[in-house]
Structures are given as C-alpha cells and as structure tokens.
Amino acid sequence: MYNIIIADDDRLIREDVRTMVDWSRLGCRVAAEADDGAQALELVRRGDVDIVLTDIYMPMMDGVELIRQVKADDPHVCCLVMSNYDDFEYVKEAMKHGALDYVLKYKLDKPTLSGLIRQATERIGRERAERRRHERSLAIGEKGKDSLREAFWRDLFAGVLDERAIASAVRDLELALPGQAWVPIGLDTDLPPERLEAELRREWPGLPPVAVRVGPRRTIAILGCEQKSYLHAQNESFEYARQLYGRLERQGERILLLRGDVCQKWAELGKQGVRLNQAFEAAFYDGYRGVRETLRGAEFGARLEESRLDASEQALWNAIQMNRADEAQSALADWFAALRRQRPHPGEAQAYVALFANQLGKHLKKRGGSAEVLNGPGVLSGESGPAGLDRIETALQAAVERTLKQAPASGGGYRSEIIKAIVYLETNFRQEISLNDVSDHVGLSKNHFCKLFKQETGENFVNYLNRLRIERSKLMLLQPEASVKQIAVQVGMGNYRYFCKMFKSLTGKRPMDFKNEQLRMIR
C-alpha cells in the first residue's frame, strides 16, 4: 500500500482529490493532507511517504521548493504536480527538480488522476525492484548464497519479482527445481521446521520437496513431478496432500494444508505463492484446519463499512444493559454474520474486532464480568495457534453468557431509570443530546437524575456521554478514507476542537495519531 500526501492550500481541491478515486483499488491510501509546502515537507520527513501530490502556489513554501527539498532528502519519493494553465514555467522548474509528471487542475477527473497515480506506483515498483537486484548483486560477494536464496524465495512468493528479476536470481544463485512440473502446497502448523521437512519427504515419490519458511507458522513446499502432464501432477499431489494431512492429524497436530495449481515456469510459481499467502490470510474467516484448493486464490471485500454493523452492535449493548442473555447472544451472532458478509481484509477485521472486544469488555464489566474478554489462551495471543474469527466469536459468546448468567436480574444493580437512560444514550449518541432530553426521557428532574446517575455509574452524565462517543469514534477511525472532522460530527460532537481535546484526554493520543497507529498495524 503506497502512502500519499495531498498538498494544496485550497481545502475544497484537497477534498475533491481525496474523494475522486477509490485509492485502495490503486494500491494507495491518503496518509495525510497539508495546506502549505512547509507542513507537507514536515510530514514527508516523518517518513513512510511514497507519493506527494502538490499544488504550485502555496503559502510558507511553494510546490517547486517542496519538490526540491523532498528530492534532496529522499530521491525515491515520487512527486506529482497540480497546476493552473498559466503555471507552465513553474511546472518546468518542478520537473527539473525531479517531479514525475503534472496535471492541469481544470482537466483533473477520475481517469486522469487514476492514470497519474498508476504511473507513479509503477515507477516506484520498478525502482524498488531495481534496488533489490542491485543490493542482491552487492551482497553475493559478502553473504552466503543460502541466505540470498531464502530471500529470493520469500520475494518470489510475495509477488514482488518480475520475470526479468526471477531469471537473474535463478542464474546468479544457481537455483534449480527437481522435475518437469511443480505443485506448491502451503502448510500452517506448529511443527518445528526440521520435523516438518522430514514429514514432507515421506511418501513423495522420488523427488525431495523444497520447503521454504514464509512466516512463523507458515511453510510453502514445492513438490517436483517427473512428468509434465498437468493431470498426472494434479492427481499425484492431491493424493499426497490428503495422506500428509491425515497422517499429521492422527498425530494430534493442528494443521491447515493448502494445495496450489501445477506450474511449469518460475513466474507461475511466484503467482501461486501469492495465492497461497492470500489463502493463509483468508483462514482468519475460513478456519485453520483442513485441506483446501487455492486454484482461484482468496478474495476479500472492500473496506469495512462500520455503519453496516451498527444495528447489531446497538442491539447487543441494549441487551447487555437489560441483562437479556438470549437477546445478547443473538445480537452478537448477528454482528459476526454481518462482518463475514463484508469480509474485509483480515488485518483490518482483526484490528476492528480487537476494538469491538474492548468495548464489549467494558459493557460486561458493568455487569460484574471481566473487561479482558479476549485474553484467554490462544484467542488473540497466538499461544495455541492463530485467532480465527470462529474462535474469537466463541470466546466472546462465552464471556457474554458467563457474565449475564451471574448478573442479578435487575441489570447489575442499576435502577430501572438509569438503565433506561443508558439505553437512550447508546441508541442516540450520534444526535445532539442534552441533560433535559435524558431526564425527561426517564421521568426525573434534572437535579435528581444527575445525582442518581453519578451514584449508580460512578461518573457524571457528560463524562459518560463523552466516553461513549470517543469509544465509538475509535472504530470509525479504522476507515482510512474517513476524516476526523466527519467522525466528530457522526458521533454527535460537531465541535472539532472539543472532540480532539476529549479524544486526547480519554485515550492519551490525538485522533490522527491513533488512526495512523491502527492503520500501520493493519498493514
């Protein structure tokens, strides 16, 4: 994912550019915006920026000087220029300092912007591949070929090598694969590498598999076939995979086995490696046991739409407040079903589920349960294997059942008026809510309600509402395209400065710092 900064002193133009294209489909994300060149340069110098899309005329520092300093600091950052019709002399100056290309603002539309960004990402991809080839060439004389071969396999299966780079590495590293056709299989298992390799070599006819570690629990093995026949290789590898899985399962091993398609070229092998890695990721939804085919790879949905989970989330919070166990379990099941229907990228889903579980824990704590609902063995800790969505759902269902079963029927000791007030806040937090609204809703005077609310919940009405809104905003911040100002409005805090102040007060971080930290974890 390439990180982009948009620099323009016109807020409307920045907003137009940010919303004009689907950045994720271009392999990019808008990491930040700047309204002058100096601010943009500071953002670039913080690191992790790939592309700068900048205006020419800006206060503090113009686009030409910004490009000059960016390129002086890091020549690998790609710079693109937005200009007006009469800026041509400045555009030429920008190109002289290293800008890749420019576009006239009045011609800027979705196809033009998409083409410009693709041009930049292709340039960055070529330069990175060339740097890797150069680094590999220098390293051959300094490092053993074994470590270089390991790096080659990882890059091949990650899909970052083109055919030219593959051919060069195969030649320089003297690589060879047994047989005339190859079938890659992926294994997700706790088995130590040496034992796994011994198991792989059992019963495979004649040609020892090549095993490559691609992650802490993940291995891709290449089965060499003596014949070129596609059908023969498919049948032979299918039977082998079935026997291997059965043997390891009988030994009590927890294993996921993925079988790729038959390959006869190195580039085909690299594409299959990418599909296997995608299938490893998809196991978050599909489970970490069994034998699966990956001929078509794995697909994920678009960015998570938090609003599509709102109804089941709200039903869950309300059921917990009212201590209705059956309704809570049903709402939680609906929440996970809605998440599966969207099927966002597992990294995004895991971060979102972790925040959701944190909120659930806080709700359960009010009922006398534990706030740490996902700290059991192996759920998110990885101690007994990856945390698939099924295991997480089971853990949360158990926490809800355990807590509501032991909670008193009165709803954890809260008076009915306070329960009614909390349900009202959970349901209407997106709207403007006044003390009068809530006290009228529960049928108490303002003074009596305030005193009773503090007595029952341990905090005053305003603090409770602010904390509720900030907790909900954390989930919304996981959507990369959502702006902090938009989220402030969506959670009922139209005053942007007040929202940022409360967010920092309750989390210890500014909203953008929290957002960037969570998105880095997703990537």
N, C-alpha and C positions, 0 to 999 in steps of 0.2 A: 504494500500500500504506500503510494507516494504522498508526501505531505506538501501542501500548497499554502502559500501566504498570498492574500489579495491585498494590494496596497493602492489606495485611492482616497483622496480627501472628500469625495462625494459619497455619502452613505448610501444613497439610492443606487448608484452604479455598483457599489460593493454588493448590495443585496441582490441586484439583478444578476450579477455574475455568479454569486453563490447559489442561487436558485434556478439558474438557467439549464443546467445539465444534471444528470444523475452521476455524481462524482464516483460513487462506488463502482459503477459499471466501467468507468475509465481507469479503475485501479487506483483511485486517488481519494483523498479526504482534505477538506479545507481545515487546516490546523489552526489558522488564526487570520485576523484581519488587522490592517493598520491604516490610520488616516493621515500619515505622513511618512516620509522616507526614513527619518531617524528612528521612528518606532519600528518600522519594518526591519531595518538593519539590526536593531537590538534583538528582535525575535529570531532572525537568522543566526545571529551569533550565539544564541542559546542552544543551537544545534537541532538536528533531526528535521531539517527543512530540505526538500528536494527541488521545489519549483517556486519561483517568485513571479507573480503576475502583477505588473506595476504600471501605474499611470506615469506620464511625463512630468506634468506640473503638479507639485505638492509643496506644502509649507515645510519649513525646517530643513528639508533635504529633497531635491528633485529626483526624478526617476533615473536620470543619467548618472548622477553621483552615487545613488543607491546601487546601481548595477556595477559601477566601477569598484566600489568598496566590497560588495558581496563577492565579486570575482577575485579580488585581491586576497580576500580571506579564504575563500574556498572555490576554486575554479570548477568544481564538479556540480555546484548549484546551477540549475538551468533558469535563465531569466527570459521572460516574455514581456512585451511592451504593449500597452493600450494607448493609442494616441488619437488626437484630433487631426483634421485634414491639413491644418497649417503647421503641424509639428515636425515636418519631414527632416529638417536639419538636425533637430534634437534626436530623432529616431536614428539617423545615420551615426550620430555620435554614440548612441546607446549600442548600436550594432558593432561599432568599432571597439567598444569596451567588453564585448562578449555576449550581448543579447542574442538569443537564438532566432527570434522572429518577432514580428509585430502585427497588430490588427487595428484597423480604424474603428473607433467606438461606434460610429453610426452604422457600420456593417456587422457589428457583433451580434450573432444569433447562435442558436444551439448547434447547427452543423459546423459553423466556423470555429466556435470555441472548442467543440469536441475534437476537430481536426488539429487545432493548435496544441491542445493538451496531449493528444496521441503522438504528435511529432516530438514533443518534449520527453514523454515517457520512453519512446523508442530510442531517442538519443541517449538518455540516461542508462537504459538497459544495455545498449551496445558498449558504452564507455565502461560500465561495471564489468561486463564480460571480458573486455579487453584488459582491464586492470587485473582481473583474476588470472587471465592467461599469462600476463607479464609477471605477476607475483609467483605463479607456479613455476615459470621458467627460471626465475632467480632462485627459487627455493630448492630446485632439483640438486644444485651443487652443494646445498647447505643441510638439507634434511634427507632422511632416508626415504626411499621410494614407497615404503609401506605406508607411512603417514600420508603421503601425497595421494596414494591410491585410495585410502579411506576418504580423503577429502573429495576426490573425484566421484566416488560412489554416492556420497551424500549430495553433492551438487547435481549429479545426474538424476537421482530420484526426486530431488526438489524441483526439477524442471527449469534450472537456471542456465543450462548449457545448450547452445545451438549445435547444429551438425558439424560445423567447422571446428568449434571448440572440442567437441567429443572426439572427432578424428585426430586432432592434435594431441589430446591427452592419451588416447589409446596408443598412438605411435610413441610418444615420449616416455610413457610409463610402462611400455611393453605389456599391455594388457591383452588377455585372451580369455575366451569363454569356451568351455567344452561343448561339443556337439554342434549340430547344424540349426537347431531351433531351441528357443529358451522359453520357459514359463516362470514368471516371478510369483512368489507367494509371500504374503505378509503374515507375521505372527505377533500377536500381543500377548505376552506371557511373562511371568515372574522367573522363569527358568534362567539360571546363570548361562552366559554365552557359551562356555565350553560344553556344558551338558546339552544345550540346545543344538549346537553344531553336531554333536555325536548322534543325537536323535534324528537330525535331518539326513545324516549319511546312511542311516539304516534303511534297507529295503529299496533305496532308489537305484535302479539298475545301471551299473557300470560307471556313471559319470558323477563324481562328487559335487554336490551343490556348493555354490559360492554364497556365503552368508555375510550380510552387511548390517551392522547395527545402525539404525536411524533414529533411535530415541531410547530413553531409559528402559522401557519395556518392549520396544518395537524392533523387529528384525525383518529385513527383506531378503529372502533366499532365492537364488536363481537356479532352476532345475534345467540342466542341459539334456537335450534329446538327440539321439544319434541319427534319427531320420528327420527330414524336412517336412514330412506330412503333418499338416495342421490337425487333422482329425486324430492321428495317432498321438501327437503330443498332448492334445486336449484330454483324450481318454486316459492316457498314462498318468498325467498329472492329477486328474480328478481322483483316480483310484488311490494314488499315493497320498493326496491330501486327506481323503476320507480315512485311510488307515492311520496316518500320523495323528490326526485329531483323536480318533478313537483310542489309540494307544496312550496318548498323554492324558486324556480324560480318565481313563481307567486307573492311571497312576495318581489320580487326585489333583492333577494340575488344572488351574483355571486358565483357559486359553481361547483366543479368537483367532481363526485362521481365514485369511483372505486369498483367493486364487485369482490371478490376473489372466490376461489373454496371451496367446502364443506370439512370440516375437522372433524376427529373423534379422533385425537391424538394431544397432545400438540406440539410434534415436527412438525407435519403437519401445525399446526397453525403458528409456527415460520417461516416455509418456505413460507407460504402465506404472512406473514408480510414483508419478504424480497422482494417478488414480488410486493406488494403494494408500498413499498418505491421506487422500481425501476420505477414503473409506475408514481409515483409522479414526479420523475426526468424527465421521458420521456415527461411529459406535456410541458416542455420547447419547444419541437418540435410539439407536438400533440394538444396543446391548453389546457386552464384551465377551460373549460366548458364541460358539458355533462355527460352522464353515459357510463362507459366503463367496459368491462370484462378484467380481468387480469389472465386468466387461464394459459397462456403461459408466463406471465411476459413481461418485456420490454427488447429490445436488442439495444445495441449501437455498432457503428463501431469501427474500430481500431483507433490508434492515428491520429489526424488531419494531413493531408498532405497539407501543405501550398502551395506547388507548383501547386496543382490542382485548386487553386483559382487565380493564377497569371494572367491568360488571362483576366478574367472578371474584376479583380482589375485594371489592366492596361488600359482596355477599359474605365472604369469609370473615372480614373484620366484624361485620354486624353479628354474625352467628357466634363468634367468639365472645363478643361483648355480652350477648344474651345467654351465653352458656348452652347453646343448642348444638350438641355434638354431631348429630346426623347431618344437619344443615352445613356445619363447618366442613365435614369430610366431603360432602357433595360439592361444595364450592371450591375446595382445594383440588379435587379431581377435575373440575371444570377448568380451573386455572392451568393445570398442566396439559390438559387436552388442547386448550387454546394455544399454548406455547408450541406444542407439537405440530399443530396445523400450520403455524407460521414457519417453523423450522429455520430460524435464523442461524447464522454461523455459530458453531458450538462455543467458540471463545466469547462471543457476545452473550449467548444464552447463559453460560456459566457465570459470568460477571453479574448478569441481571438476577439470576436465581440466588446468588450469594446475598445480594442486597435485599431481595424479597424475603429470604430466610431470616435475615437480620430483623426486618420489620415484624415478621411473624413471631420471632422470639420475644420481641418487646411486648406484643399483644398477649402472648401466653404468660409472660412474667406477671402481668396484672392479674391473671387468674391463678397465680401460685406456681406456675411451671418454670422451666429453665429458659433463660434467654438464649443459651447456646444450643440451638436445635440441630445443628449440623456438625457438632464436634465429636460424634460417636466414631468408633473405629472404622476407618476406610471410607467414610461418606465423602468428605472433601479432603481429608488428609492424605489419601493415597496409600495408607498403610497396608490395605488389603486389596489393592487394585484401584483402577480409575473409578471416578464417581459418575456413573451413567445416570441419565435422567430418571430411570425407573428406581434406582437405589435412593436417589435424593427424594423422590416423591414418597417412597415407602417410609423413609426416616421422618419426613415432615408429617405424614399421616399419623405415624406412631406418636410423635410429640403432641399433636393436637388431641388424639384420643386419650393419651395418658393424662394430659393436663385437665381436659374438660371432665374426665371421669372422676378426678379427685376434687374438682372445684365444687363449692357449695351451689345449690340450685339457685340461690339468689343472684348469681353472677359475680362471684368472687368478693362479696361483701359490699359492693356498691349499692347505694339506694336506687330505686327504680328511676327517679328523676335524673340522676347522674348518668345512668346507663342510657337513658333516652337522649340526654344532651350529647354524650359521646357518639352515639349512632348518628345524630344530626350533624355533628362536625365531620365525621368520616364520610358522610354522604354529600355534604355541601361545601367542602373545604375549597373548591375551585371558585366559589362565589364570594362576594363581599359578605362577611358575617359580623354582626355587631352583638354586643352583650345583650342588648334588648331583644334581638332576634331569638337568641337561645333561651333566655329567661322566660320570654313569652311562650316559646315552644313547649317548655316543660311545666309552665304554670306556676312559676315562683317569682317573687320580686327580685330585682337586680341584686340588692344587697344580700338577701338570703341565699340566692343562687351562688354568688361569688364565694361567700363564706362556706357553703356546703361543698362546692366544687373543690376548693383548696383542701378542705378537711378530708374529702374522700380520695382524691387523686394525688395529693401531695404537692400540687403546683397550681398556680393560678390559671384562670381561663385563657388569658392572652398567651402565656408561655406554652400552654398545651397546644393551642391552635398553631402557633409559630412552629413548634417542633414537628407537628403533624405535616404541615406544608413543606418543611425542609426535607423530611424523610421521603415524601412523595417526589420532590424535585430531584433527589438523587437518582431515582430510577429514570426519570425523563432525561437527565444529563447523559445517559448512555447512548442516546440517539445522536450520532455525530453531527447531523445537519441542524439540530435544534439549537437556537441561540439562547443565551442566558436570559435576555430580556423577554423572549417569548415564554420561557418556562416560568419566570416570575409572574407573568400575567396568568398563565394556565393554572398555577396553584393558588391564585387569589391574592397575590401580593404585587399589585400593579406598580408600586414604588420600587424601581430597580435598585436604588442605593440601599433602601431599607432591607430588601431581600438579600443583597450581598452581605450586608452587615450581620444579619441574623444567621446566614449560612456559615460565615466565618466564626461567629460566636458559638454555634452549636456543633460544628464539625472540626474547627481548628484550621480549616482550609478555605481559600477563596473558591467560588464555584468553578472557574476555569481551571484552576489547579487540580481540583477534584476530578473534573471531567477528563483532563489530559492524562491524569494518573490512571483512571479506569480504562481509557481507550488504549493506553500503552499496554496494559495487562491483557486486553483483548487481542491486540496484535501479536 
